[in-house]
Amino acid sequence: MKDLRPFFRERAREFLLGLVRERGGEAFRRTLFLSFLGARICYAESPPLSLFAEERFRDPERLRSFLIYLQKAGHGSVFAHSPLTVELSSPSADLLSALYKAWYDPETACVQLNLRHFAEVLTPEEFQELLEPGVADREFLSFPAVLFEGPELQKTYEGPLEGLLPRAEAPGENLLARPRVSVIRVPDEEPFGWFAVVVEGFSRLFSHQFVRHTWLNFNQRSHRYTAVDQFVEPPSFEVTPGAGELYRKEIERGLAAYRRLVSLGIKKEDARFVTPQGAATTVLATGPYFVWRDFIEKRAHPRAQWEIRHLAQALGEVIS
């Protein structure tokens, strides 16, 4: 079977290099913060929005070096969270085939790209041209944001993202996680739109279902590198006598075994095998409006699992 990858790669590279020369460092300045968040969310135990206070994000040179390191290391998936919409006069089928998850609207002749498209075909020197000048623009703090909290995901904040950042508090020492969903809308991405959804305090059982919506872009907290520290309790355990007590005992027993294994020198990625499946995780997911609408239609259903159903219903309030 003929290998067509070199042809598609060169076709994409030619097109994307033209955009680099045309737009340079202005192309992704407003959305680089999402690529940074996608990269750091995998390795951080702190609340995700608090990561914007890190020196490696606040210092332009450190941020630039960090992003270049990610590109050189081949971590292309983290860059998929930063969108870019451009007009095309006559896109060819082979060009669109070369660009994974590029969305085209024939009515407006617009195509929605993301930074991953550039990161995977440009040299490190060419990629650096997209990170100048100033690397990142603080204008993202004015982007519209919504916060949902609690088991039923009640809306507790709506306004600019800047007002949401002080609410990024540490989860504390509680064994049971409190669900929290932050929704960030990236303006000026019409006709496609773009939502970034940060999900905290949901179970890994939930995330196994969530990542099946492959049109979205995902990065998730890794328990290979961060400690298992909180768990999600199903509502049915709370209303069934004895169920919650039994669950918490199993959590404590599993955590005790987990910590003992780590103290013996076992890597976290292996020690986690003894913990219950309800371990809490954090996920960043991004994508255009029509993809989120597809997610809502499939998951805001009475027969859907309760965590993913609550998320779909909450997002339905925003995306409608």
C-alpha positions in Angstrom: 0.0 0.0 0.0 1.4 3.4 -1.0 2.4 5.7 1.9 0.8 9.1 1.2 1.9 10.7 4.4 4.9 12.5 2.9 2.7 14.1 0.2 0.1 15.3 2.7 2.8 16.5 5.1 4.5 18.6 2.4 1.2 19.9 1.1 0.2 21.0 4.7 3.7 22.5 5.3 3.6 24.6 2.2 0.2 26.1 3.2 1.0 26.6 6.8 4.4 28.3 6.1 2.5 30.8 4.0 0.3 31.6 7.0 3.4 32.0 9.2 4.9 34.5 6.8 1.5 36.3 6.5 0.6 36.5 10.2 3.7 35.7 12.1 3.5 36.0 15.9 0.1 37.7 15.9 -1.7 34.5 14.9 -2.0 32.7 18.3 -1.1 35.4 20.8 -4.6 35.5 22.3 -5.1 31.7 22.5 -1.6 30.4 23.5 -2.9 30.3 27.1 -5.0 27.2 26.3 -2.0 25.3 24.9 -0.1 26.2 28.1 -3.0 25.0 30.2 -3.2 21.7 28.2 0.4 21.0 28.8 0.5 21.8 32.5 -2.9 20.2 33.4 -1.3 16.8 32.9 1.3 17.2 35.6 -0.2 19.6 38.1 -2.0 18.7 41.4 -3.1 22.3 41.9 -6.4 23.7 40.5 -5.9 24.2 36.7 -6.8 27.9 36.5 -4.2 28.7 39.2 -1.5 27.6 36.7 -1.7 31.0 35.1 0.0 32.4 38.2 3.1 30.2 37.5 6.3 32.1 36.7 6.8 30.0 33.6 3.5 31.5 32.2 3.9 35.0 33.4 7.5 35.4 32.1 7.4 35.7 28.3 10.8 34.2 27.8 10.1 31.2 30.0 6.8 30.7 28.4 8.4 30.8 24.9 11.1 28.4 25.9 8.5 26.0 27.5 6.4 26.0 24.3 9.4 25.4 22.0 10.5 22.6 24.3 7.0 20.9 23.9 7.2 21.3 20.1 10.7 19.8 19.9 9.7 16.9 22.2 6.8 16.0 19.9 3.9 16.9 22.3 1.7 18.1 19.5 -1.6 17.3 21.2 -1.3 20.2 23.7 -1.2 22.7 20.9 -4.6 21.6 19.5 -6.4 23.8 22.1 -5.4 27.0 20.4 -7.6 27.8 17.4 -7.1 30.0 14.3 -9.8 30.7 11.7 -8.7 31.9 8.2 -10.4 32.5 4.9 -9.5 30.3 1.9 -10.4 31.1 -1.7 -10.5 27.5 -2.9 -9.3 24.8 -0.5 -8.5 21.6 -2.2 -9.5 18.2 -0.9 -5.9 17.1 -0.5 -5.2 20.1 1.7 -8.1 19.5 4.0 -7.1 15.8 4.2 -3.6 16.8 5.3 -4.9 18.8 8.2 -6.3 16.6 11.0 -9.3 18.1 12.7 -9.4 21.2 10.4 -13.0 22.3 9.9 -14.2 24.0 6.7 -17.4 26.1 6.2 -18.3 26.3 2.5 -20.7 29.3 3.0 -18.0 31.6 4.4 -15.0 29.8 2.8 -13.4 29.7 6.2 -11.3 26.9 7.7 -10.6 26.5 11.4 -7.1 25.4 12.2 -5.2 25.0 15.4 -1.6 25.4 16.6 -1.1 21.6 16.4 -1.2 21.8 12.6 1.8 24.1 12.7 3.7 22.3 15.5 3.7 19.0 13.7 5.1 20.1 10.3 7.3 23.2 11.0 10.9 23.1 12.1 11.6 24.5 15.6 13.1 27.7 14.0 9.9 28.2 11.9 7.7 27.4 14.9 9.4 30.1 16.9 8.1 32.7 14.4 4.6 32.0 15.8 5.7 32.9 19.3 6.7 36.5 18.6 6.2 39.2 19.6 5.3 39.0 23.3 4.4 35.3 23.1 1.0 35.6 24.8 -1.6 38.4 25.0 -3.2 39.0 28.4 -6.4 39.9 26.5 -7.6 36.4 27.2 -8.5 37.5 30.7 -11.5 39.3 29.2 -12.9 36.2 27.5 -16.4 35.3 28.6 -16.4 32.5 31.3 -18.9 30.5 33.3 -18.4 28.4 36.4 -20.6 25.5 37.5 -20.1 23.9 41.0 -21.5 21.1 43.2 -23.0 17.7 42.5 -25.8 19.2 40.3 -23.4 21.7 38.7 -25.2 24.9 39.6 -24.1 28.1 37.9 -22.2 30.2 40.4 -20.3 32.7 38.2 -20.7 34.3 34.7 -18.5 37.1 33.5 -14.9 37.7 32.3 -12.3 35.0 32.9 -10.3 37.4 35.0 -13.1 37.3 37.7 -13.0 33.5 37.7 -9.3 33.1 38.4 -9.5 34.1 42.1 -12.0 31.2 42.6 -9.4 28.7 41.6 -8.9 27.4 45.1 -7.1 24.3 46.2 -9.4 21.3 46.8 -8.2 20.9 50.4 -7.8 17.7 52.4 -11.2 16.3 51.7 -11.3 12.7 50.6 -14.3 13.3 48.3 -14.0 15.7 45.4 -16.3 18.6 44.7 -17.2 18.8 41.0 -16.4 22.1 39.2 -16.7 23.1 35.5 -15.2 26.2 34.0 -16.3 27.2 30.5 -14.2 29.7 28.5 -15.4 31.1 25.2 -12.8 32.3 22.6 -14.3 35.3 20.8 -13.8 36.0 17.1 -13.8 32.4 16.0 -16.9 32.6 13.9 -18.4 30.8 12.0 -17.2 27.8 14.1 -16.9 29.2 17.6 -14.6 27.7 20.2 -15.2 26.6 23.8 -12.6 25.4 26.3 -14.1 23.3 29.1 -12.1 22.6 32.3 -13.6 19.7 34.3 -12.5 19.2 37.9 -13.5 16.6 40.5 -15.0 14.1 38.1 -14.1 10.4 38.1 -11.8 8.6 35.8 -14.8 6.4 34.9 -16.4 9.6 33.6 -13.2 10.5 31.6 -13.2 7.1 29.9 -16.5 8.1 28.4 -15.7 11.7 27.8 -12.6 11.1 25.7 -14.6 8.9 23.3 -15.9 12.2 21.8 -12.9 12.2 19.6 -13.8 15.4 17.6 -12.8 17.3 20.8 -9.2 17.9 21.9 -8.3 16.5 25.3 -5.6 16.7 27.9 -6.0 15.1 31.3 -4.3 15.1 34.7 -1.9 12.1 34.7 -1.8 9.8 37.7 1.5 8.5 36.4 3.0 11.7 37.7 0.6 13.2 40.2 -0.8 11.5 43.3 -4.2 9.9 43.6 -5.7 12.1 46.3 -9.5 12.5 45.9 -12.5 10.4 44.9 -16.0 10.9 43.5 -18.9 9.4 45.4 -22.0 8.4 43.3 -25.3 10.0 44.5 -26.8 6.5 44.9 -24.2 5.9 47.7 -25.4 8.9 49.6 -29.1 7.9 49.8 -28.5 4.1 50.3 -27.9 3.3 54.0 -24.5 1.9 54.6 -23.3 2.4 50.9 -21.4 5.6 51.5 -19.7 4.2 54.6 -18.6 1.0 52.8 -17.3 3.1 49.9 -15.2 5.4 52.1 -13.7 2.4 53.9 -12.6 0.9 50.5 -11.2 4.2 49.5 -9.1 4.5 52.7 -7.9 0.9 52.4 -6.9 1.4 48.7 -5.2 4.7 49.5 -3.3 3.1 52.4 -2.0 0.3 50.0 -1.2 2.9 47.4 0.9 5.1 49.7 2.6 2.0 51.1 3.6 0.9 47.6 4.9 4.3 46.7 7.0 4.3 49.9 8.5 1.0 48.8 9.7 2.6 45.6 6.9 1.5 43.3 6.1 4.1 40.6 2.8 6.0 40.9 1.7 4.6 37.5 1.8 1.1 39.0 0.8 1.9 42.6 -2.5 3.4 41.4 -3.7 -0.1 40.3 -4.9 -0.7 43.9 -7.1 2.4 44.2 -10.8 2.4 43.4 -11.9 3.5 39.9 -13.7 6.5 41.3 -10.4 8.5 41.6 -11.0 12.1 40.8 -9.3 13.7 37.7 -9.1 17.0 35.8 -9.7 17.3 32.1 -9.3 20.2 29.6 -11.4 19.7 26.4 -11.7 22.2 23.5 -13.6 22.3 20.2 -16.0 24.3 18.0 -19.6 24.8 18.8 -21.0 22.1 16.5 -18.8 19.5 18.2 -20.0 20.5 21.6 -23.6 20.4 20.4 -23.1 16.9 19.2 -21.7 16.0 22.7 -24.8 17.6 24.4 -27.3 15.8 22.1 -25.7 12.4 22.9 -25.1 12.9 26.6 -27.9 15.1 28.0 -30.1 12.0 28.0 -31.9 10.4 31.0 -30.1 7.1 30.3 -26.6 8.6 30.2 -24.3 8.1 33.2 -25.0 10.8 35.8 -21.6 12.6 35.7 -21.5 13.0 32.0 -25.2 13.8 31.9 -24.8 16.6 34.4 -21.9 18.0 32.4 -23.9 17.9 29.1 -26.9 19.6 30.8 -24.7 22.4 32.2 -23.0 23.0 28.9 -26.4 23.1 27.2 -27.2 26.2 29.2 -24.1 28.0 27.8 -24.0 26.7 24.2 -27.6 27.2 23.5 
